[in-house]
Amino acid sequence: MSDANLLDNLGRPPEIELLRREAARKPLTTKQTKQLNNYLQGPPDSKDAFIIKKAADWLTTGKNRLRSADKLFDHFWYEGELCIMFADTNVGKSILAVQLGDSLSRGEAIPGFGPARPAEQVLYFDFELTAAQFEKRYSSFHDGNYPFSANFYRLVFNPESVGARRFDSYADYLNNGIENVLVATKARILIIDNITCLRSGTEAAASAVSLMKNLQAIKNKYGLSVLVLAHTPKRNPAKPVTRNDLQGSKMLINFADSAFAIGESQTSPGLRYLKQIKQRSGTEVYGANNVALCQLAKPANFLQLEFTGFGPEATHLLHYTEQQRKITEERIAELNNQGLTVRAIAAETGVSFSTVHRVVKRLNNQ
């Protein structure tokens, strides 16, 4: 019986019959083998719940993973990943995000965080800075405006847009807008600054999780690399930075392929450090014992983080005695603002009269 008759005349679905023949060790023709493979793999736009391939085939597509060209930002962010970068306010998230966008759009590595890779188009969704603030960071009186690459795009909300009314939810509106830009530019690297600004509704955590799910879906659909910026709530500066410092971490971190944080040194004013928090594609290189140290600088007309070396995170944490002193002084200041006398504050806090007097005197002279 011919291949065509075999597939047309059997009552069972043809793919099932081919599987049965193969299981019974009945030889398949070359054409039948090809048909079976097509059934198993499905069309590129298949909506089936599962994609099935032989285990060896999955290794073929990933045999060159972890080569240096896959690194978008050293060991922190790899190609094809949805990565989260988080830090406290005014530590330098946006500064590093623009620096990364500029680096990738030029094909030039950030010094200290190589290697370089071919230049690509980058979409930087900026929901933090106004146009004036952005210009101030990337221009100077003597050097004029910084010459950004034509591959680097900055996107902001259109205040006159009324398109959201056509969608069932704000998330659907954002997804549609992002996909439209992707189709128009064919860019494959996205930086979103930041996830807090994209939340909608009263359920902030649920909204953020929904957004992360959507970003993962868009990433997989278009083969993207996505960096999402996020804030940390007020944290104890005496403790190391962990995934628990990310707002909504227990949910958000699960949707990220990798994550890293920017910490602020408590012992060296102006110094920042970068620490890996989660990694899937690579290994932990910049962990607690070997964070990457940086400092803010603006050579000419470009505000940036400059790499200065490595060190243990513990060196840059607030020591316990210093932490206690700050807590005590904050309490004294609070009671002083309430109008309590020095003697009353000393009794309330258990601190000596002379210490309270010294702190109150310094506060009053500020």
Rosetta blueprint (number, residue, H / E / L):
1 M L
2 S L
3 D H
4 A H
5 N H
6 L H
7 L H
8 D H
9 N H
10 L L
11 G L
12 R L
13 P L
14 P H
15 E H
16 I H
17 E H
18 L H
19 L H
20 R H
21 R H
22 E H
23 A H
24 A L
25 R L
26 K L
27 P L
28 L L
29 T L
30 T H
31 K H
32 Q H
33 T H
34 K H
35 Q H
36 L H
37 N H
38 N H
39 Y H
40 L H
41 Q H
42 G L
43 P L
44 P L
45 D L
46 S L
47 K L
48 D L
49 A L
50 F L
51 I L
52 I L
53 K L
54 K L
55 A H
56 A H
57 D H
58 W H
59 L H
60 T H
61 T H
62 G L
63 K L
64 N L
65 R L
66 L L
67 R L
68 S H
69 A H
70 D H
71 K E
72 L E
73 F E
74 D L
75 H L
76 F L
77 W E
78 Y E
79 E L
80 G L
81 E L
82 L E
83 C E
84 I E
85 M E
86 F E
87 A E
88 D L
89 T L
90 N L
91 V L
92 G L
93 K H
94 S H
95 I H
96 L H
97 A H
98 V H
99 Q H
100 L H
101 G H
102 D H
103 S H
104 L H
105 S H
106 R H
107 G L
108 E L
109 A L
110 I E
111 P L
112 G L
113 F E
114 G L
115 P L
116 A L
117 R L
118 P L
119 A L
120 E L
121 Q L
122 V E
123 L E
124 Y E
125 F E
126 D E
127 F L
128 E L
129 L L
130 T L
131 A H
132 A H
133 Q H
134 F H
135 E H
136 K H
137 R H
138 Y L
139 S E
140 S E
141 F L
142 H L
143 D L
144 G E
145 N E
146 Y L
147 P L
148 F L
149 S L
150 A L
151 N L
152 F E
153 Y E
154 R E
155 L E
156 V L
157 F L
158 N L
159 P L
160 E L
161 S L
162 V L
163 G H
164 A H
165 R H
166 R H
167 F L
168 D L
169 S L
170 Y H
171 A H
172 D H
173 Y H
174 L H
175 N H
176 N H
177 G H
178 I H
179 E H
180 N H
181 V H
182 L H
183 V H
184 A H
185 T H
186 K L
187 A L
188 R L
189 I E
190 L E
191 I E
192 I E
193 D E
194 N L
195 I H
196 T H
197 C H
198 L H
199 R L
200 S L
201 G L
202 T L
203 E L
204 A H
205 A H
206 A H
207 S H
208 A H
209 V H
210 S H
211 L H
212 M H
213 K H
214 N H
215 L H
216 Q H
217 A H
218 I H
219 K H
220 N H
221 K H
222 Y H
223 G L
224 L L
225 S E
226 V E
227 L E
228 V E
229 L E
230 A E
231 H E
232 T L
233 P L
234 K L
235 R L
236 N L
237 P L
238 A L
239 K L
240 P L
241 V L
242 T L
243 R H
244 N H
245 D H
246 L L
247 Q L
248 G L
249 S H
250 K H
251 M H
252 L H
253 I H
254 N H
255 F H
256 A L
257 D L
258 S E
259 A E
260 F E
261 A E
262 I E
263 G E
264 E E
265 S L
266 Q L
267 T L
268 S L
269 P L
270 G L
271 L E
272 R E
273 Y E
274 L E
275 K E
276 Q E
277 I E
278 K E
279 Q L
280 R L
281 S L
282 G L
283 T L
284 E L
285 V L
286 Y L
287 G L
288 A L
289 N L
290 N L
291 V E
292 A E
293 L E
294 C E
295 Q E
296 L E
297 A E
298 K L
299 P L
300 A L
301 N L
302 F L
303 L L
304 Q E
305 L E
306 E E
307 F E
308 T E
309 G E
310 F E
311 G E
312 P L
313 E H
314 A H
315 T H
316 H H
317 L L
318 L L
319 H L
320 Y H
321 T H
322 E H
323 Q H
324 Q H
325 R H
326 K H
327 I H
328 T H
329 E H
330 E H
331 R H
332 I H
333 A H
334 E H
335 L H
336 N H
337 N H
338 Q L
339 G L
340 L L
341 T L
342 V H
343 R H
344 A H
345 I H
346 A H
347 A H
348 E H
349 T H
350 G L
351 V L
352 S L
353 F H
354 S H
355 T H
356 V H
357 H H
358 R H
359 V H
360 V H
361 K H
362 R H
363 L H
364 N H
365 N L
366 Q L
